[in-house]
Amino acid sequence: MRSLAMHSLKILIACGLLFAANTYAAGRVDLNGTWLGTWTSYRSPEYNGTAKVTLTQKGNVITGSGVFSNTKCSPKRKIRGKIMPGSGMVYLKVYPMAHPTKKPISTSWGVVSLKNNAISFVYTFGAGACAGDSGTWFISKDQPYKPHR
């Protein structure tokens, strides 16, 4: 379990470095809206799928819900979290939608891109059907198509 945590930490650091030059301070981050993306498990390459997440932000507090495809681990989820002040980092706690629990089934650390249009996360499941699993997920804001002129 400890090596899994270290692996997750290394991936988080890599994600942070990837976006380091392109992050906003927390006061300028706007996470409101619908986000679409993908997730991938470290456990096995066939554990991956899509994600649709709706977030609401009030100050540094984030709430929302998400639907994750191709998973046995609570595909419909409640999300609660916060933006870490001055860092562009996001911390989320994820709860099952069907059977709400007081303790989250997973946690995620992410980094917001400069344009507020993408977030790269590292997740770890600590409870539920996928306890011990970890991986990455990436979401971007769902925006209307605007052709280049």
N, C-alpha and C positions, 0 to 999 in steps of 0.2 A: 504494500500500500504506500509505503514511504517513497519507493522509486517512482510510482505513478504520480505522486504529488510533485516530486522533483521534475519529472518530465513535463507536467502541466505548467510548472513555474517557468521552465526553460522556454516553452512555447509562448507563454504570456510575455516574457521579456522580448522574444523575437518579434511578436506582434507590436509591442510597444516601440521597439526600434524602427519597425517598418513604418509606423505612423508618426513617429516622434517629431519629425519636421512638419507634420501636417495636422497638428491637433490644436484645438481651441481651449482657452481657459473655461472652466465650468460655467461662468456667468454668460458666456456667449453661445453655449451649446443649446440647440433646439431639437429635442427628440420627439416632439409631438407628431403623430401621424401613423401611417401604415408602412411597415417595412417588410421586404421580401428577401429571401436568401436561402442558404443551404447549411447543412450541418454534416459533420463527419466524425465518427468515433475512432479513437485510437485502437480500440479493441479488435476491430476487424473492418476491412475495407467495405464489406457489404452493408455495414451499419452506417447508412447515410441517407439523407433525404432533404426535403425542402422545409422552409419555415415561413410562416406569415405571422407577423407580430404587430399589434397595435399598442402604441405607447402614448401615455399622457404624462406631461412633465409640469410640475409646479415647483418653481425654484430648483433645488437640487434633488427633489423627490420624484421618483418615476414609478408609475403604476401601469398595468396593462394586462393583456392576454395574448396568447399565442397558440397556433396550431402547427404541430410538427409531424411530417409524414414519415412513414416507414419506421415506426418505433412502437414498442410495447410499453414504453415508459411514459404514461400519461400524455398522450398526444395533444390533449387540450390542457393548457396550463395558465395559471395566474402568475403574474410577474410583479414583483415589488423590488425597488432598489433605489440607488442614489448615484449622483454624479459626484465624484470626489473633487472638492473645491480646488480650483487652480491647476488641475492636472489633465483634464480631458479624459480621465479614466471613469469607467462606469462599472458599478458593482450591482449585480442582480441576484435576487433569491427567487427560485421558481417553485411553485406549489401545484399539486394536481387540481384541476378544475372540478372533476367529478366528486372527489372525496377530499375536501379541503383539510389540511393538517396545520398544526401550529408550527411544525418544524419543516423547513424547505426540503424538497427532494433533491434539488441541485442548486449550485451556485455558479455564477459566471462573472469573469472579469473581462472588460472590453476597453477598446480605445476608439474614440470618435475621430473621424476624418476631418480635415480642415473645412470642407464645404458642408459639414453636418449631414452628409448624404450616405455615410457608410460607417458600420461599426464591426470590428473584428473581435471575437470573443474566444476565450478558453473556458470550457465548462467542466465540472466535476459532479457526479452523482454521489451523494452520501447516503441516500435512503431509497426505498422503493425497489421496483423490479430491476432497475439498472444500477444498483449500488455498486460502486467500485469502477464504473465506467467514466471515462473522460474523453474529451475531444475538442473540436473547434466548431464554431459557427460564425457565419458572416452574413450580415444583412445590409441592405441598402434601401433608401427611401423610395417608396412607390410614387413616381411622379408621372404626370401626363407626358407623352412623347412630344418633343418639340423638334421639328426638323431643322437642320443647320441651314443657314442662308448665306 
